[in-house]
Amino acid sequence: MTTNNVRAIAHATFIISGTDVIPDVWTAYFGVRPSRESIKGQRFVLPSGKLSQRPATLGLWGIGSKSIIHSDQLAPHLRYLKSYLALPRGDLRDLAAAQGATVALWCYWFNEPGHGAPDVPDDIRAMMGALGGTIELDEYQ
């Protein structure tokens, strides 16, 4: 089921974050520009396009599926991120650990009656486990 509604029912963001995370390192590693980034102690661009009033409390590099994938299910969003970032990568877990970074998939799910349950495929769960990462599900009603 695909939706073109203003309110997305599902989307996901692959995030690398931590006190010492420098976004340019991860941009070079993945070879893609992030959709979200911040450096601890520096102001950053908010999703609205405005500059934050306060400096970031941590470094962050993230890429999201919201503007690319238009699906009511999480699986297509997660598979897009996996493919786009060529995941899993054998050295990612060690590189993240060396920087004190955490790896996560942040999943947004707008759950109204009839939408069903969020669908995080087993292979995505296994991949994130192998990367030492987590899957965070933000469910809204």
C-alpha positions in Angstrom: 0.0 0.0 0.0 1.4 3.4 -1.0 0.4 6.7 0.3 1.0 10.3 -1.0 -0.5 11.8 2.2 1.3 14.7 3.8 1.6 12.6 7.0 3.8 9.6 6.3 2.6 6.5 8.1 6.2 5.0 8.1 9.7 6.1 7.5 13.2 5.3 8.9 16.5 6.9 9.5 19.9 5.2 9.9 21.8 7.1 12.6 25.4 7.1 13.8 25.8 9.3 16.9 28.1 10.0 19.8 30.1 12.7 21.5 33.1 12.3 19.1 31.2 11.6 15.9 32.4 13.8 13.0 29.8 13.7 10.2 32.5 14.2 7.4 34.1 10.9 8.5 30.9 9.0 7.9 30.1 11.0 4.7 33.4 9.8 3.3 32.9 6.3 4.6 29.5 5.8 3.0 30.1 8.1 0.0 26.7 9.9 0.5 25.6 13.2 2.0 23.5 12.8 5.1 20.0 14.1 5.5 20.8 15.1 9.1 24.2 15.9 10.7 25.6 17.7 13.7 28.9 18.3 15.5 28.9 18.5 19.3 29.2 22.1 20.4 28.1 23.6 17.0 24.8 24.9 15.9 23.1 22.7 13.2 20.4 22.9 10.6 17.0 21.7 11.9 14.6 19.7 9.7 12.7 22.9 9.1 15.9 24.3 7.5 16.5 26.8 10.2 19.7 27.0 12.3 19.4 25.6 15.8 19.4 28.1 18.7 21.7 25.9 20.8 24.7 23.9 19.9 24.4 20.1 19.4 25.0 18.0 22.5 26.5 15.2 20.4 27.8 14.4 16.9 25.3 12.8 14.5 25.2 11.5 11.0 22.0 10.2 9.6 20.2 9.4 6.4 16.5 9.0 6.1 14.0 7.4 3.8 11.0 9.7 4.2 11.6 11.8 1.1 12.6 8.9 -1.1 10.3 5.9 -0.2 6.5 6.4 -0.2 5.1 3.3 1.6 2.9 2.7 4.5 5.1 -0.2 5.6 8.5 0.0 7.3 10.1 -2.8 5.4 10.6 -0.8 2.1 12.1 2.1 4.0 14.5 -0.3 5.9 15.5 -2.2 2.7 16.2 1.1 0.9 18.6 2.2 3.7 20.3 -1.2 3.7 20.8 -1.1 -0.1 21.7 2.7 -0.3 24.3 2.4 2.4 25.5 -1.1 1.2 24.9 -2.6 4.6 26.1 -4.6 6.3 29.7 -3.6 6.2 32.3 -5.7 7.9 34.3 -2.9 9.4 31.4 -0.6 10.5 31.0 -2.1 14.0 34.7 -1.7 14.8 34.9 1.8 13.3 31.8 3.0 15.3 33.2 1.4 18.5 36.6 3.2 17.9 34.8 6.5 17.8 32.5 5.7 20.8 29.5 5.9 18.4 26.2 4.1 18.5 24.5 2.8 15.4 20.7 2.8 15.2 17.7 2.6 13.0 15.1 5.1 14.1 11.7 3.9 12.8 8.6 6.2 12.7 5.3 4.4 12.7 1.9 6.3 12.8 -0.5 3.7 14.0 -4.2 4.3 13.5 -6.8 1.5 13.5 -6.4 -0.5 10.3 -2.7 0.2 9.7 -1.6 -3.1 11.2 1.7 -3.6 13.0 5.1 -2.2 12.2 7.1 -4.7 10.1 10.8 -4.9 10.8 12.0 -7.9 8.8 14.2 -10.6 10.6 17.1 -9.9 8.2 17.2 -6.2 9.2 17.1 -7.2 12.9 19.9 -9.6 12.4 22.0 -7.1 10.4 21.6 -4.5 13.1 22.6 -7.0 15.8 25.7 -7.9 13.8 26.5 -4.2 13.6 26.1 -3.8 17.3 23.2 -1.4 16.6 19.7 -1.0 17.8 16.3 -0.5 16.3 14.2 2.2 17.9 10.5 2.3 17.1 8.6 5.5 17.7 5.0 4.6 17.4 2.3 7.3 17.4 -1.4 7.1 17.6 
